């Protein structure tokens, strides 16, 4: 659907180079990764070697010091290959920014360089078996004991859960806080910490190559120096970072929608029925026209939000709108495009079948679309 207005020659070259890298290192192997239900660690290392991990990180910590616009290009190109690559975007644009924003100089020096090289893979652990979007009610506790916190609890649906060796964990440091959200803090817990174990890799309807797991903490002793920011500020930090997280999800959904439309246009032109191309039927033309229009509307809205976000503006309401509307649009488009593929659209060998099962979860993670509507309703004065 065309490039963004903010894309410069530098952005175009970055996109072209990254797309070539993905064609060789991801697309060529993606079907096998889906069968293996895992993306190899070697792919992460290659991303790191070429500067595609956390390019926004300051140069003193090994990054390139680039702005979020380059992160957008990385998100789009990864999604164009397949949704199972979302873990890279989560690492780049969601988890590492917590360390950048709230970490001390010592913590940044300790953790960021390896996040950039791919030696360290990150995850963020908010969701629990009994708590999804209602973050104030998490039950995992971290009770101070001298120079350590003793962590007990369980997290689930954790993206990068198997590969991650550095996890930002939302915990209750004050379980008795009068206002529940004020008792929440963020701890950075490293793989190998006594009492921290990983459960099974969860079997999902889609995104098969993406490692998603349960995490368990049983009398897990975490040094106080691993506290991120201030105690009791965890909920505030999460709310501050959710704008970029939800914007990143909208970017991925938009990219998926564009990819599905392109696939379907190519397919209907080549497929014959009743003696002519499927693309010659008015129904096909109308469906394609409707999808193309909605995709263009989404792109324009998203473009303005990306620019405002990079400028440091508070666009929480609009981002909630984008996350809700663009993910719903992508889900609708996956259904329409599968229909236009006919029986072949239900075959695993066709990419649209994978899209059909990968897309729906976008309306669930990073805050369900129902939560997005609650935010919008509140912020418009209801």
N, C-alpha and C positions, 0 to 999 in steps of 0.2 A: 504493500500500500504506500510505498515511498518512505523516504527517510524523514527524520525529525528536522524541524527548522533549526534547532541548535547544533546540528551536526556540521562540523568544520571539515576541512580536508584531512586534518589529523584524526578526527573521529572516523571518517570514511576508510582511511588506511588501516586504522585499528580494527574496524569491523571486518574488512577484507582479509587481513592477516589472521584474525581469530577464526573466521569462517573456514579458511583453508586448513588451519590447525585442527578444527573440529571434524572436518571431512575425513582427515587422515586418522586422527586419534580417537574419535568418538563414533561418528556415523558408521564407519567401517566395522566397528565392533559392537554397536549398540544392541543388535538383536541377540547376540551371544550373552551380553551383560544381562539382558532381560531374562534369558533362560537360566543364567547362573544366579539370578536374584541378588547381584552385587556388582558394584563398579569397582574395578581394581584400584588399589592404593597407588599403583604406578601412574595412573592417569592423573591423580592429584599432584604427584611429584612433577609431572611434565607441565601441568598448569602453573605450578609455582616457579619452575625454572624459567618460564617464558614471561612471567610478570602478570599472569591472569588471575592470581589470587590476591585479594585485598589491595588493588592498585591505588586505593585512596589513602592507604597508610603512609605516614610521613616518611621521607627518605631516610631519616636517622634511624628508623626501625626496619629499613629494608624495602619499604614500599616505593611507589612512584609519585605519591602526592597528588593524584588526579582527583577530579570531583566526581560526583554521583553520575554524571552523564555517561562516563565510561562504564560504570557499573550497569547502567541501563542497557548498553550495547551487549555486555557480557550476558546479562539475564536473557535478552531477546535471542541471542544466537544459541545459547544453551537450550532454551525452550524450543527453538526451531528444530533441534535434533530430537529432543524428547523430554517429557516431564520428569523422568527419573533423575535428571541432572540438577534438580532444584536444590540439592544439598550444597552445591557449590555457591549458589546465590545466597543461601542461608548463611554459610560461612562468611562470605564477603560482605554482604550488605545488612545482615541482621545481627549475628553474634559478635563478630570482631568490633563493630562500632560501639558495643557496650564497653569493651576494654579501652578503646580509644577515648571515649567520652568520660568514663568514670574511674578509670585506672590511674594509679599513681605512676610517676616516672619509673619507679623501680618495677612495678608490675608490667608496664608497657615494654620495658627493656627485656624483661624475663619471658614474656609470652608472644609479643607481636612478630619478632623476626621469624620464628618457626611457623607462625600462621601464614606468613607471606611465602615461605618456601614450600609449604605443603607437608612439612614434617609433622606439624600439628594440625589436626582437623577438629573443628569446634562444633558444639551443639548447644542449644538452650533448652533447659528443662523446666517448663512451667506446668504443663498438663499432668493431671493425676487421674487414676482410675475413677475417682468420684468427683473430679472437678475439671471442667473444660474451660469455657469462656469466663467463668466466675472466679477470677484469679484471687480475689480477696479471701476466698474460702479454702485455699490450699492447706493441706494437713502436714506436710513434711516440716519437721522441726529442726532447728539448729540451736542447741542450748550451750551457752558459754561455759567452758571449764578451763580456767587458767588461760593458757596461750592457744587454746583450741576451741572449736565448736564441735559438739557431738551431734551428728546429723542422723536422723531416722525418718524414713519415709520411702515412697515409691513414686516414680514418674512413668508416664506411658506416652505412646505415639511420638517418640523422640526421633526427629529426622537427624540422620548421621549417627544414630545411636550405636551402631556396631563399630564404625571406624573412629568415632570421636575419641580423642585422648585429652580433651580439655572441655569441660562442660560448665556453662553458667547456669547455676541452679537457684530457682526461687524457693526460699525457705522462710519459715516463721521463726524469727529470733525472739519474738515476744508473743507467744501463743495467747496471752491474756490481755493483749492490747484492747482498749475499749472500742476503738475503731479498728476493725480487723486489718484493713489495708496498711495501717501504720505499724503493724508488727512484722511486715515482710522485708527481707533483705536479700541481697544477691551474693552467693558464694561461688567462687571459681574452684571446681573440684577436678583434680587431675586423675587420669587413669592410673591404676596401681595404688591409689590411696586405700589403706586398710578399711574394710567395711563397705567399699563401693564395688558393686558387681553389676554386670549387664545380664539381662534376661534374654529370652529368645528373640530372634529377628521376626518381626510380625509379618504375617501373610496378609497382603492387602489386595483389594479388588484390582487396582491398577498400580502404576509406578513401581513395577516389579523389581527393577534394578536398584531402586533407592532403598538404602538400609534404614529401617525404622525399628526401634527397639524399646524395651522396657528397661528402666534403670532402678536399682535397689540400693538403699543406704541403710546399713544396720550398724549402729554405734560407730559410724564413720567419723574419724578424727581429722578435721580440716583445720590447718593453721589459721589463726586470726588474721594473719597477713594476706590471706586469700579473700578477705571480704572486699567486695567491689563497691567503692563509694562509701557512703555512710550507712550505719545500721538503721533500719526502719525506713529507709528511702527507696527500697526495692520496687514497691508498687509504682511510685512516681517515676522511677527510671524506666520501667516497662511501658508506662503510658507515653512517655516522651519518645521512646523508640518505635512504638507501634505505627506511627505515621509512615516511616520509611519501610517498615515490614509490609504493611498493607499496600503501599504504593508498588513495591517490588512484586507482590502477588498480582496486582492489576497489570503490570508490565508483562509478566509471564502469560497471563490469560489472553492479553491482547495479541501477543506474538503467536500463541497457539491458534487463535481464531484466524489470523492472517495466513498461517501455514495451512490450516484446514481448507480455507477457501481456495488457495492456490492449487492444492492437491485435487480438489473437486472440479475446478475449472478444467484442469488438464484431463481429468478422467472423463467428464461428460463430453468433451470434444472428441475423444478417441473411441468411446463406447457407442455401438450401434444398436438400435431397436426399431422394429417396424420399418426397416429399410432406410433409416436415416440416423444421423447423430443425435444422441440424447440432448445435446446442447441446442438443437433446433426446435425442441418442444417449448411452447410458451410457459408451461409450468416451471420447467428448469430455468428458463431465463428470468422469470419473476422471482424464484427462490434465490438465485444468484444475486440478482439486483437488490433484494431485501438484505441479504447478508452483507454485501459489499457496502451498502449504505450504513448499516449499524456499525460495521468495523471502522469505517471512516469517521463516524461520530465519536466512537470510543478513542480513536487515535488522536483526534483533535483535542478532546477533553484531557487525555492523558498527557499530551505534550505540554499543555498549559500548567498542569499540576507539577510535572517534573521541573519545569523552569521556576515555578514558585517555591518548590521544595529546596532546590539548589540555592535559591536566593535567601533561604532561611525563614520563609514565611510559615505561619501556622495555617495549614490547610487540612486540618483533621476532618472537618465535615465533608469537604469535597473528596478527600481521599477515601472516606467511608463510602461515599456515593460511587466512586470509581471502582473500588474493590467489589462492592455488591453488584453493580450493573454490568461491569465488564466480565466478571466471572460467570454471571448468569447468562450473559450473551454468548460466551464461549461454550457453555454447556448446551444451549439451544442450537448453536451452529454445529456442534459435534453430532447432534441427532439429525439435523437436516442434511448434513454432508454424508453421513452414513446412509441415509435413505436414498440419496442421489447416486450412491455407489451400488445400490441394489444388493443382491446376495453377496457380492464380493466384499461389500463393506463390513460384513460380519466375519470375514476370514482374517486370521492372524497375520497372514502375509501382507495385508494392506495396512498402511500406517493409520488410516482413519479408524480402524478397529481399536488400535491401541489408544488413540486419542479419546475415543468414546468412553473408555474406562478410566483414563487418566484424569480427565477434566473435572468430573463432579466434585472431587475433594477440595478444589480451589474455593468453593463456596463455603467450606467448613473451616479449614485452617486459617490461622492469623486472626481469629475471631469470626464466628459464623456470620453469614449474611443477615441473619435475624438481629444479631448484636449490632451490625452496621446500621440497620434501620433504626434501632433504638437510639444510637448515637446521633443519627441525622435528625430524628424526631425531637430529641432533647435540644439539639443545637439550633433548630429552627423555631424554638419557643414553645414546644408542647410539654 
